[in-house]
Protein backbone atom coordinates (compact mmCIF):
# COMPACT_ATOMS: atom_id res chain seq x y z
CA UNK A 1 0.00 0.00 0.00
CA UNK A 2 2.89 2.30 -0.70
CA UNK A 3 1.87 5.82 -1.49
CA UNK A 4 -1.61 5.49 -0.04
CA UNK A 5 -2.63 7.77 2.76
CA UNK A 6 -5.73 7.77 4.89
CA UNK A 7 -6.79 10.55 7.20
CA UNK A 8 -7.16 8.16 10.10
CA UNK A 9 -8.57 10.73 12.50
CA UNK A 10 -11.09 11.91 9.91
CA UNK A 11 -12.04 8.35 8.98
CA UNK A 12 -12.47 7.42 12.64
CA UNK A 13 -14.66 10.47 13.18
CA UNK A 14 -16.77 9.47 10.16
CA UNK A 15 -17.06 5.91 11.49
CA UNK A 16 -18.24 7.23 14.84
CA UNK A 17 -20.76 9.51 13.13
CA UNK A 18 -22.15 6.40 11.41
CA UNK A 19 -22.57 4.81 14.83
CA UNK A 20 -19.51 2.53 14.83
CA UNK A 21 -17.41 2.29 17.96
CA UNK A 22 -14.60 0.16 19.28
CA UNK A 23 -13.84 -2.87 17.12
CA UNK A 24 -16.53 -1.91 14.59
CA UNK A 25 -14.78 1.39 13.91
CA UNK A 26 -11.43 -0.38 13.56
CA UNK A 27 -12.95 -2.89 11.12
CA UNK A 28 -14.44 -0.05 9.09
CA UNK A 29 -11.05 1.69 8.89
CA UNK A 30 -9.43 -1.59 7.80
CA UNK A 31 -12.06 -2.08 5.10
CA UNK A 32 -11.44 1.45 3.80
CA UNK A 33 -7.67 0.83 3.63
CA UNK A 34 -8.15 -2.51 1.86
CA UNK A 35 -10.48 -0.86 -0.64
CA UNK A 36 -7.94 1.89 -1.26
CA UNK A 37 -5.20 -0.68 -1.85
CA UNK A 38 -7.35 -2.75 -4.21
CA UNK A 39 -8.37 0.34 -6.16
CA UNK A 40 -4.77 1.45 -6.46
CA UNK A 41 -3.67 -2.00 -7.65
CA UNK A 42 -6.48 -2.11 -10.21
CA UNK A 43 -5.51 1.29 -11.60
CA UNK A 44 -1.88 0.20 -11.89
CA UNK A 45 -2.98 -2.85 -13.86
CA UNK A 46 -5.19 -0.72 -16.12
CA UNK A 47 -8.45 -2.23 -14.93
CA UNK A 48 -11.57 -0.23 -14.29
CA UNK A 49 -13.78 -0.81 -11.30
N, C-alpha and C positions, 0 to 999 in steps of 0.2 A: 504494500500500500504506500509505496514511496511517492511523495509529492502530494498526497491527499491530506487535507486538513479539515478538521471538524471543530466548530466552536462548541466545545464540550459544555461550557457553562450555559450557553444559549440553548443547546439541544436538551440539556437537563431541565432547564426552565420550561421549555416547550413540553417535555414529557410530563412534568408536574402539572402544567396547565391542562393537559389531557387527562389528568387524574391518575397517572402512574406514580408509584412511589417505591422506594427500596429496590428490590430485585427487578420489579417490572420496569422501572426506569432504566436500570442498567441493561436489561435485555433489549429495550427499545433503542438505546444508544448503540449497542452492539449490532443490531439489525441495520441501523442507518449506516454504520461504518462498513458492514459487509456489502450493502447495496452500493455504496460509493465505490468500493473496490471492484465489484463486478461490473459496474458501469464504466469505470476507467479501463478495465481490461478489455471490455467489448469494444470500446472506442479505439483502443490501440490495435485491435485485430480487424478493424474496419466494419464491424457488425453494427446493426442498428437495433435498438431495443424498442 
